Amino acid sequence: DPEQVARGKALYHQSCFACHGADVISSSSQMPDLRYMGAKKHELFLPITLDGVLHSRGMASYSEWVSEDQAKDIHAYVTQEAHKLLAEMEASTD
């Protein structure tokens, strides 16, 4: 849904970019590039962002600042950016 992705992009750039990079492109080897998340991390996106299940690895809960619906919007944006990267990688191997 383009509207959800647009909301997610705005929210991402308010809440996530400082650590995970603008446009979901990590600028640090210390912070994961979210475009490369595996299926399990996608499955756990809400528990990671809202419940802090990766707190011990530096990813605190953002439930104080981001609602569940907003986290879903952010996830939609991150997923779109991952798909864009995959398309670019596939195009470069053709």
Secondary structure as GFF3:
##gff-version 3
##sequence-region A 1 94
A	DSSP	alpha_helix	2	15	.	.	.	ID=ss1
A	DSSP	alpha_helix	17	20	.	.	.	ID=ss2
A	DSSP	three_ten_helix	22	24	.	.	.	ID=ss3
A	DSSP	three_ten_helix	34	36	.	.	.	ID=ss4
A	DSSP	alpha_helix	39	43	.	.	.	ID=ss5
A	DSSP	alpha_helix	45	46	.	.	.	ID=ss6
A	DSSP	pi_helix	47	51	.	.	.	ID=ss7
A	DSSP	three_ten_helix	55	57	.	.	.	ID=ss8
A	DSSP	alpha_helix	68	93	.	.	.	ID=ss9
###
